C-alpha cells in the first residue's frame, strides 16, 4: 500500500492515547498517530491464498471499518518480508482481517505483530513536553512542525523551514510559536474526544475541548503540504492554528477574519518569509458563515445527492489561489442537523468512490465540514 494512504485515528479506537488538559497529552496523541502507531497485538498466523492474506490475531484486534473504509494496519516480523508494511484491510471477524498481496500462496512464519499503522512521520527532536515532527515522504516539502505542549489546556505550535534542536529553528511560519491547538477548556485529566486524519504529508487534528462531550466545542488544526498549483513548490507547507483559545475553529471559516493564525512557509515566488493564507471554496458554498451552516437542503432536492467542493488555500495579501487543502471539502448544504461522525458512502471523486465523514467544527448546531477518509488525497 502506498505511503500516501489516508489514515483515520480516533479516541474511541482500542489502545488510543488519551488527550486531556494536562501537559504532554497532545504529544502522546501525535506520537501514536504520526510516528509509532498503537494497539499492538500478536499474530497467530498469516495465510496467503490466491492473492489474499488472511491474518488471525492471538487476541481480539479491536479494529473496525468506518463506513466502507477499512483501517490501515502495520504488519511486522513476518517471513516473507513482502508481507511486512502498512496495509488497508478488510475486517472479517474479531480476530481476523484480510488484505490483497502479490505474495505467492503460503503460510508466513516469524514472531509477527500487527498494530494501527502510523502515518509515516518522524519525531526529529524532543524536550520535556515538546516535540518536532517531520514527514518522511521525500516527495514533499519535509518542513518541521514544532509542538510545545507545556501549558496543559492548549499547545503552542509552529512550522519551521529548518531546525537544529527542539528550541532552535529558522524560517518560522505561524509567528514562531504563537499559534495554538486547543485541547481542553479545563486543566485536568478528563479525557477529551479527538480525531486525527493524516497522510504521509499532512495532519488534521480535531479535539472536543468542552466539558460537555455530547455538545462538541471543537478545536481544530492542520499542518503539512497543500496540493499545490505549482509544479515544484518547496514551500507549499502551511499551518492552521489560532492566536487565542476562544477562536479555534479556523478550518470552518472560508474567509480571512481576525483571530485565525494561518500561514504558508513562503509565497508562490519561493522567496521571502511566511505569508498569511485563508480558505475558500466554490461559489455554491456559503462564505458568510462557517462551512455547512447554510445552503441548499441535504441531500440536494435536484439529484438526491451530496454536493461538495474542495477547500482552497489562498494567499491573503494578493488573493492568489495557491492550491487545495488535502481531503477537506465544503458542503453546499445546510448540514447542521447531520450528526458529527456521520459517514456518507459512495461519493464520487475523480472517478473513484470515497467515504466522506461529516465533522462538527465548532458547536453541535453550527459548522460542518467533510473529510475524504478513503483517499488518496493527492
N, C-alpha and C positions, 0 to 999 in steps of 0.2 A: 504494500500500500504506500502511496506517495506520502512524503513528509508534509505535503500541503493539505492533508485531510483535516477537516474541521472536527474539533473536539468540543463536547459539552460536558462540563463538570457542575455538580450541584451539591449543596449542603446535605441533601437527602440521600446522596449516594452512600452505600456501605463503605465505611472506613474513611469518609471525607473528613478533613480537619475542621475545627470549629473557628468561626470568625466571631469576635465579640469586641467589647470596648476596652480591651487590655492590650498593652504594648506587645507587638510581635505577632499578633494573631493573623494579620493580613499577610505577613511574610510567610507564615506557615501555609496559608492557602495558596499563595503564588508558587512557593517551592513545590508543593504537591502537584499543582496543575501544570506548571511550566517545565519543571526540571526532573522530579523524581517519580511521579506517579504515586498511586496509593492503593491500598486494599489488596496486597499480595496474598495469593493462596497457592498451595502446591497442586501440581497437575498429576493425576494418576496415569493418564495416557493421552497420546495424540495418535489417531489412526487416520491415515490418508487413503482415500478410495475415490477413484475417478475424479480427481481434481478438487476434492473437498476434504478438508481436515476437520475431524471431529475431536474436540477437546473435552475431556472429562476431568473435573477437578475433584480433589480429595474431600473437600467440604464445599458447602454452598458458595458459589462465586459472587452472589449478591449484586449482579449487574442485570440490567434490563434495557430493552429498546424504548426510546421515546418517540412516539409516532411510529413511522416505519423505518426510522434510522437507528441502526444498531450502534452500540458503543465501540470505541477504539480501545483495544487491549494490547498489551505488550507480552510476547512470549519470550522467555529466556531459558537457557540451559538445555535446549533440545538438540539432538542429533537426528537428522541432518540439520546443519546450521541454517539452511534456507527457510526453516520454519520459524526461526527466531526473528523478532522485529515487531512492528506495530501493524495490527490488522483491524479492519472494521468487521465485526462479527454479527452473526445471526444467533439469537438466543433460542435454544431448543429445549431447555429444562433448567432446573435449579442448580444442576452441577454440570451442564453440558452447553457447549456452543460450537458453531462451525464457522469456517472461513474458506474462501477459494484459494487454491495454491497450484503452482505448476510442478510441485514435488511429485515424484512417482509414488505409486501405491506402496505403503509400508507402515510399520508402527515405529514411532520415534522412541529413542532411548535418552537417558540422561536424568539429572535432577532438575526437573522442569518446573518453572513457576509462571504464573500469569498475574497481571495487575492492570489497573486502569492506566492507560498509556499517557505519559506526559506529552506536552505539545512540541517538544524539541528545542527548548531553550537551555541556556546555561546560566548558572549563578557565578558571575565572574569575580565579584568582591563581596565581602560581608563584614559587618561590625555588629555591635550589640543592638539588636532590633533594627538593623539596617541591611539592605541588600541591593546589589546592582545586577540586573539581568540583561541578557543579550541573546538574540536569535542565533541559532547555529545554521540557519539556512543561508548558504553562500550566494543565493540569487537575490537576496535582499540587501537593505542598507546596513544592517547589523549595528545600528546605533544602540545606545545604552538607556535602560530605564533604571533610575535610582529611586528607591523607596526608603523613606525614613519613618519607621513605624514606632517611634519612641513616645508619642503623645498618648495614644490609647483610643480615643474616640475617632480619630482620623489619622491618615498617614500623609506626610508631605511627599510629593512625587515630582520628578523632573526627568526630562530627556537630556542626554549629553551626546555630543559627537564623539568624544574620546574620554576615557577615564584611566587614571593610573593607580588609584586606590579608592576605597569606598567614599572618601570625602573630597576627592580631587578630580575635577573634570574640566573639559573645555567645550565651547560651543553649546552652552546650555539653552534648552528651549523649555518654555513654561517657567520663566523667571528664576531659574536656578533653584527651584525647590519651593516656590510659594504656592503652587497648586496643591489641592487636597483631594484625596479619595476618602470619603467618609465611611465609617464602619458602624457607628452606634451613636445614639443620642445620649447615652449614659456610659460612664466609665465603670463598667462592671463586667462580670464573666457570663452574663446571659447570652446564650447563643443567638446569632443573627442568621437568618436565611440568606443564602447567596447563590449566585450562578456565575460561572466563567465560561465564555466562548473563546476559543483560540484556534489559530492555525500556527504554522511554523514562523509566521512573520508579524502577527499582531494578537492582542489580547483585549477582550472586553470584560469588565467587571461590573456586576450588579449586586448590591447589598441592600437588604431591607433593614435600614438602620433604626427603625422605630421600635417602641416597646410593644405596640400592637401588631403582632406578626400577621394578623388577618387583614390589616389595612396597610398596604405597602407604602412606606415612606422611603422611596427608593433613591439610593445614591448610585451613580453610575460613572464609569470612567473608561478610557481607552488609551492604548499606546501601541504604536507599530507603524508598519508601512501601509500607505494608501495604495489603491490600484491607480497608479499614476498615468496621466495622459502623455508623459514624456517617455520616449523610448529608453532613455537612460536617466535615472533620477536618483542620484546618490544621497539626496537629502529629502526624499519624499516620505519622511518618517515624522509622525506627529504625536501629540498627546492631547487628550481632552480631560481636563480636571476642573477645579473650581477654586476661586480665591477666598471663599468663606464657607462655613459649614452649613449655612441655610440655603444655599443655591447650588445644589449638587445634582441637578437633573439635566446637565448640559446636553447630553445626547438627544434629549427630546426636542430641543429647540432648533427650528430651522430659520435662523436669523442671526443677527450679530449684536445681541444685547450685552449689557454690562454683567458683571459677576461671573462670567464664564471664561476660564483660562484655557484657551485652545490655541496651540501653536504648531507650526511645522518647523523643522530644523533650519531650513533656508527657503528662499523663494525659488521660483522656477528657473531663475538665472543661474542658480547653483553658487552664487557668491553672497557675501554679507553674513548677516546674523539671522536669528529666528524671526519668523513672520507670524502674525496672528491669522487665524483662519476661523471659518464658521461653516455650518452645514446648510445645504439647500436640497430641493428635490423638484420633481415635476410640478407644473403649474396646477395640476389637479389636487395635489397635496396641500392642504391649507397651511400657510405660513403664519397666520395671525396668532395662533396659539401653538402649543406643542403638537407633535405628531399624534394622530389618532383621536384628537379631541373633537373634531368636527369633520364634516364631509358627507358624502353620499351614504345611504344605509349600507350595512354589511349583512349579507353579501349584496353585490350590485343587483338592483332590480332589472338591469338590462340583460345581463348574461348569467345571473345567479353565481357570481364568481368573486374572488378576491382581486382587487385592483391595487397594485403597489408598485413603487418605483425606487430605484437605487437612491441612496443618500449621497450627495456630492460634497466634496471638500473644496471650499472656495477661499482664496486668499483675500483677507479682509481689506487691505489697503487699496487694491486695484480691481477687486471683483472678478479675478481670473479663476476659472474653473480648473483646478489642479488635478483632480482625479476623484475616484469614488471611495467611500468608506466600505471596506470589505464586509460583505454579508449583511449589512444593515439596510433595511427597506422602510420607506414611509408609506403607510396605507392611505389611500384616497377615501377613507371611510371614517365615520364616527364609530370607534371601536371600544368606547368606554364601558359598554356592557359585556364585553368579551373578557372572560376571566384570565388573569395572569397565568402564563404557562400553557394556555390552550395551544394545541398543535394543529395546524392546518396542513393537510397532506395533499399531494398531487399538484403542487404549484409548479408551473412550467417556467423554467429559467434556461435560456439558451438551448432549448431543445431537450432538456432533461427534467425529470420530475423530482421536486425537492419537498422537504418538510420545512415549514416556517413555524416558529414559535412566537406567540403573542407575548410581549413583555410590557409590564407596567413600568412606566418611567415617571414617577413622582408619587401620585396618590391613587387609591383604588378606583376613583371615579374621574381620573384625569387622563394623562397622556399614555399613548400606546405606540410601540414600535414593533417591527417584525424582524426576526433574525433567521437567516437561512442556516439551518442546523445540519444540512446534508452536504452542501458544497460540491466541488471545490469552489472557493471564493474567487480564485484568480485563474 
